[in-house]
Amino acid sequence: AVLMLLPSIMHAKLDALGIAGIIFGVLSLLLVVFAAVIIELSIDGFIVPMMFRNMCTSWDALAVLASLVNTHPSAFIRFFLMYFLLSICAATAVAVFLVSTCCFCCIGFIILSLPYLWAVAMLPILVFFRYYSIDFLAQFGDEYRLIAGNKEPVNADI
C-alpha cells in the first residue's frame, strides 16, 4: 500500500493510484484487525476453557478447537456474529447509561471511574460474555461441558 502511495506522495497530488493505495491499505488493516479479534476471542472463549476442563496444553486445546471448527463451521460463524452484535448492544447500553447520567453531575462517569463500583456495575455484562462462550461449547457434548448442571432439557410442564 505504501509503494502504491509513494508516487502520489512524491508529486504532492492524489491520483487514482493513490486512492487505490489508500483503499487497499484501509482494507488490509481491517482484515488484520478482524483476524486479531477472532483469534483473541477464540483463545479467550474456547481454548482457555478447554485447557481448564481437560487439563491440557494450549496446543492440544487448539487442535480440539480446530477439529470442532472444521466439524461445525456454521455454528462458529453464527457465534462470532452474535457475539459481535451482543458486544455492540452492551457498548450501547453502557454509552446510554453514561449519557443519561450526565444530567446528574456525571455520576455515571464517577461510578465507572472507581474500580470497585465499576466492577459491580459491569459485572452482569462481564459474566454474560464469559458464560456465553462456555455455554456455546457445552452444546457440542459432555466433554466440552464446563459447568455441571442439568444435562437434560428442563420440562416446561412442571
Secondary structure by P-SEA (a helix, b strand, c coil): ccccaaaaaaaccccaaaaaaaaaaaaaaaaaaaaaaaaaaaaaccaaaaaaaccccaaaaaaaaaaaaaacaaaaaaaaaaaaaaaaaaaaaaaaaaaaaccccaaaaaaaacaaaaaaaaaaaaaaaaaaaaaaaaaacccccccccccccccccc
